Amino acid sequence: MRKNIDREEDSTEARRESIQQLIRKQRIGTQEELRELLSKLGFEVTQATLSRDLARLKARRVTLPEG
């Protein structure tokens, strides 16, 4: 049982690291766009999971001057 928990924690940390890298490198307009990018990296996540990850990372939506 502990091995499954460890794998889940490792997967969560890897996913969150990928989220941080993606949002640092490019503009992402929506959570759906971010979810699709994560999917290409092998992370299948729901919108709810992604929302929790973004909250945990303290990621915030930023409105740029060009809209």
VMD Tcl script that draws the C-alpha trace (Angstrom):
set ca {
  {0.00 0.00 0.00}
  {2.77 2.45 0.87}
  {4.38 1.96 -2.57}
  {1.18 3.12 -4.27}
  {1.05 6.21 -2.06}
  {4.70 6.96 -2.81}
  {4.07 6.62 -6.56}
  {1.06 8.93 -6.35}
  {3.10 11.53 -4.45}
  {5.92 11.25 -6.99}
  {3.44 11.62 -9.84}
  {1.81 14.63 -8.20}
  {5.16 16.33 -7.67}
  {6.26 15.59 -11.24}
  {2.97 16.95 -12.58}
  {3.23 20.12 -10.52}
  {6.81 20.65 -11.65}
  {5.65 20.30 -15.25}
  {2.88 22.83 -14.63}
  {5.40 25.31 -13.24}
  {7.69 24.84 -16.24}
  {4.84 25.25 -18.72}
  {3.44 28.42 -17.19}
  {6.90 29.96 -16.92}
  {7.78 29.27 -20.55}
  {4.61 30.29 -22.38}
  {1.35 32.13 -22.16}
  {-1.51 29.81 -21.37}
  {-4.99 31.22 -21.72}
  {-7.14 28.59 -20.06}
  {-6.97 25.60 -17.75}
  {-8.15 23.48 -20.70}
  {-5.16 24.62 -22.74}
  {-2.87 23.74 -19.83}
  {-4.63 20.38 -19.42}
  {-3.99 19.59 -23.12}
  {-0.30 20.50 -22.78}
  {-0.01 18.25 -19.73}
  {-1.69 15.46 -21.65}
  {1.02 15.70 -24.32}
  {3.56 15.21 -21.54}
  {1.74 12.10 -20.32}
  {-0.26 13.62 -17.46}
  {-3.99 12.92 -17.73}
  {-5.73 15.20 -15.24}
  {-9.23 16.44 -14.61}
  {-10.05 20.12 -14.43}
  {-10.63 19.74 -10.69}
  {-7.17 18.22 -10.14}
  {-5.58 20.91 -12.26}
  {-7.41 23.61 -10.32}
  {-6.16 22.14 -7.02}
  {-2.60 21.94 -8.37}
  {-2.70 25.58 -9.49}
  {-4.02 26.64 -6.09}
  {-1.30 24.64 -4.32}
  {1.32 26.30 -6.55}
  {-0.27 29.68 -5.83}
  {-0.54 30.30 -9.56}
  {-2.68 33.30 -10.41}
  {-4.29 34.48 -13.61}
  {-2.67 37.64 -14.94}
  {-4.32 40.02 -17.36}
  {-1.76 41.49 -19.73}
  {-2.10 44.99 -21.20}
  {-2.83 43.57 -24.66}
  {-5.79 41.67 -23.22}
}
mol new
graphics top color blue
foreach p $ca { graphics top sphere $p radius 0.5 }
foreach p [lrange $ca 0 end-1] q [lrange $ca 1 end] { graphics top cylinder $p $q radius 0.2 }
display resetview
